[in-house]
Amino acid sequence: CPACSALPCPAALPKHILDIWVIVLIILATILIMTALVLCPATAVIIYRVRTHPTRNGIV
């Protein structure tokens, strides 16, 4: 569009592209947070078992 090329800013991106990127970043951040919430208890349990049963280190 001619209005976009008249903008002084070097990154003349349409607004809807920025909105899509914001939505994508929010979705990725949500996936990362949910994955961390799911995996953190599992790793905590594994570390707890390794510390309480030092003889099972090779099996884990």
Backbone hydrogen bonds in HBPLUS format (Angstrom, degrees):
<---DONOR---> <-ACCEPTOR-->    atom                        ^
c    i                          cat <-CA-CA->   ^        H-A-AA   ^      H-
h    n   atom  resd res      DA  || num        DHA   H-A  angle D-A-AA Bond
n    s   type  num  typ     dist DA aas  dist angle  dist       angle   num
A0004-CYS N   A0001-CYS O   3.24 MM   3  5.57 131.3  2.49 103.7 114.9     1
A0006-ALA N   A0003-ALA O   3.27 MM   3  5.18 137.2  2.46  92.5 104.3     2
A0007-LEU N   A0004-CYS O   3.18 MM   3  5.51 162.2  2.21 108.2 113.7     3
A0012-ALA N   A0010-PRO O   3.11 MM   2  5.73 124.2  2.44 105.7  90.4     4
A0013-LEU N   A0011-ALA O   2.98 MM   2  5.67 133.8  2.19 103.2  90.0     5
A0019-ASP N   A0015-LYS O   2.96 MM   4  6.30 154.8  2.02 150.9 158.7     6
A0020-ILE N   A0016-HIS O   2.95 MM   4  6.16 154.3  2.02 142.7 149.0     7
A0021-TRP N   A0017-ILE O   2.98 MM   4  6.28 158.8  2.02 148.7 154.3     8
A0022-VAL N   A0018-LEU O   2.92 MM   4  6.19 153.8  1.99 148.8 155.9     9
A0023-ILE N   A0019-ASP O   2.97 MM   4  6.26 159.0  2.02 149.4 154.7    10
A0024-VAL N   A0020-ILE O   2.87 MM   4  6.14 160.8  1.91 152.6 158.2    11
A0025-LEU N   A0021-TRP O   2.87 MM   4  6.06 161.6  1.91 149.4 154.3    12
A0026-ILE N   A0022-VAL O   2.94 MM   4  6.15 155.9  2.00 147.4 154.1    13
A0027-ILE N   A0023-ILE O   2.93 MM   4  6.18 158.1  1.98 150.3 156.2    14
A0028-LEU N   A0024-VAL O   2.91 MM   4  6.16 163.5  1.94 152.8 157.2    15
A0029-ALA N   A0025-LEU O   2.90 MM   4  6.06 160.3  1.93 148.0 153.7    16
A0030-THR N   A0026-ILE O   2.90 MM   4  6.09 154.4  1.96 145.6 152.9    17
A0031-ILE N   A0027-ILE O   2.92 MM   4  6.20 158.0  1.97 151.0 156.8    18
A0032-LEU N   A0028-LEU O   2.93 MM   4  6.18 160.4  1.97 150.5 155.8    19
A0033-ILE N   A0029-ALA O   2.91 MM   4  6.12 160.0  1.95 149.3 154.7    20
A0034-MET N   A0030-THR O   2.89 MM   4  6.08 166.1  1.91 153.0 156.8    21
A0035-THR N   A0031-ILE O   2.88 MM   4  6.02 158.7  1.92 148.7 155.1    22
A0036-ALA N   A0032-LEU O   2.93 MM   4  6.12 157.3  1.98 147.0 153.2    23
A0037-LEU N   A0033-ILE O   2.88 MM   4  6.14 156.9  1.94 149.6 156.3    24
A0038-VAL N   A0034-MET O   2.93 MM   4  6.16 145.0  2.05 144.2 153.6    25
A0039-LEU N   A0035-THR O   2.85 MM   4  6.00 160.2  1.88 151.6 157.2    26
A0040-CYS N   A0036-ALA O   2.84 MM   4  5.65 156.4  1.89 149.1 154.0    27
A0043-THR N   A0039-LEU O   2.91 MM   4  6.17 164.3  1.93 162.5 166.1    28
A0044-ALA N   A0040-CYS O   2.90 MM   4  6.04 153.2  1.97 149.0 157.3    29
A0045-VAL N   A0041-PRO O   2.89 MM   4  6.11 154.1  1.96 146.7 153.0    30
A0046-ILE N   A0042-ALA O   2.94 MM   4  6.23 158.5  1.99 148.3 154.5    31
A0047-ILE N   A0043-THR O   2.85 MM   4  6.04 165.8  1.87 150.4 154.2    32
A0048-TYR N   A0044-ALA O   2.87 MM   4  6.00 154.8  1.93 143.3 151.2    33
A0049-ARG N   A0045-VAL O   2.86 MM   4  6.09 157.4  1.91 149.5 155.2    34
A0050-VAL N   A0046-ILE O   2.88 MM   4  6.11 158.2  1.92 150.7 157.1    35
A0051-ARG N   A0047-ILE O   2.92 MM   4  6.11 153.9  1.99 147.1 153.9    36
A0052-THR N   A0048-TYR O   2.90 MM   4  6.06 153.6  1.97 147.0 154.6    37
A0053-HIS N   A0049-ARG O   2.81 MM   4  5.75 144.4  1.93 144.5 153.1    38
A0056-ARG N   A0053-HIS O   3.13 MM   3  5.73 159.8  2.17 117.5 123.2    39
A0060-VAL N   A0056-ARG O   3.23 MM   4  6.45 165.6  2.25 159.0 160.8    40
